[in-house]
Amino acid sequence: MRIIGGTLKRTIIPSPPGDATRPTMDQLRESIFTVIEQTVDLAGSTVLDLYAGSGILSWEALSRGATRTTMVDTSAEICRHLRSIAQQLGRNEDVKIIRTDALSAIEGLQLTEIDCLFADPPYARRDCNRLMQLLNTHDVIRPGGLAIIEHGDQEFLLPTERFEPVWQGARGPSIVEIFRRIETNP
């Protein structure tokens, strides 16, 4: 894998151990970041990467101007791998890695004011609707911030009242949907 834009462009990111991860492909990642950069200012932004896996979406965001990312994954081995990459890139201060379940992170970690949230769960889990419902009821993403959700073509995301669709793209069995959190009246 390689970073495709920003200050770390062309930097090779080693694949995580094992075969349990499915990194977002270059072409789809480029489309995602084109939409993100047209919608929010990544400079100085805060990122939350659920189901982090390879961390490629976080590394790409940091390369393009994000200043802080929190990566969440359940695997101790993957978390060690992500820490190693942060050290290699000299970004230890900008990266927080948490070993926990993504849905539990939303419910229990007091994460707020996130500008971009990435979620790419294993397709078989079909976690995306539950995740969107949690995001709808927890103030994790700031108004105007984005939720970038990647899921399989067998899962259909239901609308929520606090998020509006911005973009949808597909590549093979992978579908990415980008939602913007809207301001709601109390």
C-alpha positions in Angstrom: 0.0 0.0 0.0 1.1 3.5 -0.6 -0.1 7.0 0.4 -1.4 8.7 -2.7 -1.5 12.4 -1.8 -0.1 15.1 0.4 3.2 15.4 2.2 3.7 11.7 2.6 2.7 10.9 -1.1 4.3 7.7 -2.4 5.2 6.5 1.1 4.8 2.8 1.3 2.7 1.6 4.3 3.5 -2.0 5.2 0.5 -4.3 5.2 -0.7 -5.5 8.6 0.0 -9.1 9.7 -2.4 -11.8 8.7 -5.1 -11.7 6.1 -8.0 -10.3 8.1 -7.8 -6.7 6.7 -9.0 -5.4 3.4 -7.4 -2.0 2.7 -9.3 0.5 0.6 -8.0 0.4 -2.9 -6.1 3.4 -4.3 -8.7 4.4 -6.9 -11.5 4.4 -4.4 -9.4 6.1 -1.8 -8.5 8.9 -4.3 -12.3 9.4 -5.0 -13.0 9.5 -1.2 -10.4 12.1 -0.5 -11.4 14.2 -3.5 -14.9 14.4 -2.0 -13.6 15.0 1.5 -11.3 17.9 0.4 -14.2 19.5 -1.5 -16.4 19.2 1.6 -14.2 19.9 4.7 -10.8 21.5 5.3 -8.5 18.6 6.3 -5.9 21.1 7.5 -5.9 20.9 11.3 -8.7 18.3 11.3 -9.3 15.5 13.8 -9.9 12.0 12.4 -11.4 8.9 14.0 -10.7 5.6 12.2 -12.9 2.8 13.4 -12.0 -0.8 12.3 -8.6 0.8 11.5 -6.9 -2.4 10.0 -4.1 -1.1 7.9 -4.7 2.5 9.0 -4.4 3.6 5.4 -7.3 6.1 5.6 -5.7 7.7 8.7 -2.3 7.8 7.2 -3.7 9.4 4.0 -5.7 12.0 6.1 -2.5 12.9 8.1 -0.6 13.2 4.8 -3.2 15.7 3.6 -3.2 17.9 6.6 -5.1 16.3 9.5 -3.3 16.9 12.7 -4.7 14.2 14.9 -6.1 10.7 14.4 -7.5 8.1 16.8 -7.4 4.6 15.4 -9.6 1.9 16.9 -9.1 -1.9 16.3 -9.8 -5.0 18.3 -6.6 -6.8 17.3 -3.6 -6.4 19.6 -1.3 -7.4 16.7 -2.8 -4.7 14.4 -2.5 -2.1 17.1 1.2 -2.9 17.6 1.6 -2.7 13.8 -0.1 0.7 13.7 2.1 2.0 16.5 5.2 0.8 14.6 4.1 2.7 11.5 3.4 5.9 13.5 6.9 5.7 14.8 8.4 5.1 11.3 6.5 8.1 10.0 7.5 10.3 13.0 3.8 10.8 13.8 3.7 9.3 17.4 2.4 12.6 18.8 -0.4 12.8 16.2 -1.7 9.2 16.6 -3.7 7.6 19.3 -4.3 3.9 19.0 -7.1 2.2 21.1 -7.7 -1.5 21.3 -11.4 -1.9 21.6 -14.5 -2.7 19.6 -15.6 0.2 17.3 -19.2 0.3 18.5 -18.0 0.3 22.1 -15.7 3.2 21.3 -18.6 5.3 20.1 -20.6 4.6 23.2 -17.9 4.9 25.8 -14.8 6.9 24.8 -16.0 10.5 25.2 -14.8 11.3 21.6 -16.2 14.6 20.4 -15.5 17.2 17.7 -14.3 14.7 15.1 -14.1 16.2 11.6 -13.8 12.9 9.7 -14.8 9.5 10.8 -13.8 6.5 8.8 -15.5 3.1 9.3 -14.7 0.1 7.2 -16.0 -3.0 9.2 -15.7 -6.5 8.0 -18.5 -6.8 5.5 -19.9 -10.0 7.0 -20.6 -8.1 10.3 -23.0 -5.7 8.8 -22.3 -3.1 11.5 -22.9 0.0 9.5 -26.6 0.7 10.3 -25.9 0.1 14.0 -22.9 2.4 13.8 -24.9 5.2 12.0 -27.6 4.9 14.7 -24.9 5.4 17.4 -23.5 8.4 15.6 -27.0 9.8 15.3 -27.4 9.7 19.1 -23.9 10.5 20.3 -22.1 13.8 19.6 -18.9 12.3 18.2 -18.8 14.1 14.8 -19.0 17.9 14.9 -21.8 19.6 12.8 -20.4 19.8 9.3 -18.1 16.9 9.9 -18.1 13.7 7.8 -18.8 10.0 8.3 -17.1 7.9 5.6 -18.6 4.5 5.7 -17.4 1.5 3.6 -19.6 -1.6 3.4 -20.4 -4.5 1.2 -22.9 -4.4 -1.5 -25.2 -6.7 0.6 -25.8 -4.0 3.2 -28.1 -1.0 2.6 -27.7 2.0 4.9 -30.9 3.5 6.3 -31.2 7.3 6.6 -30.7 9.0 10.0 -32.0 12.4 11.0 -28.6 14.0 11.9 -26.7 13.0 8.7 -27.3 13.9 5.1 -25.8 11.9 2.2 -23.0 13.7 0.3 -21.6 11.0 -2.0 -21.7 7.3 -2.9 -19.1 5.4 -4.8 -18.5 1.7 -5.6 -15.7 -0.5 -6.7 -16.5 -4.2 -7.0 -18.3 -5.4 -3.9 -17.2 -2.3 -1.9 -19.5 0.7 -1.5 -18.5 3.9 0.2 -21.0 6.4 1.4 -20.1 9.8 2.8 -22.5 11.6 5.1 -22.3 15.1 6.6 -23.6 15.8 10.1 -26.2 18.5 10.0 -26.9 21.0 12.7 -30.0 20.0 14.6 -32.2 22.1 16.8 -32.2 21.1 20.5 
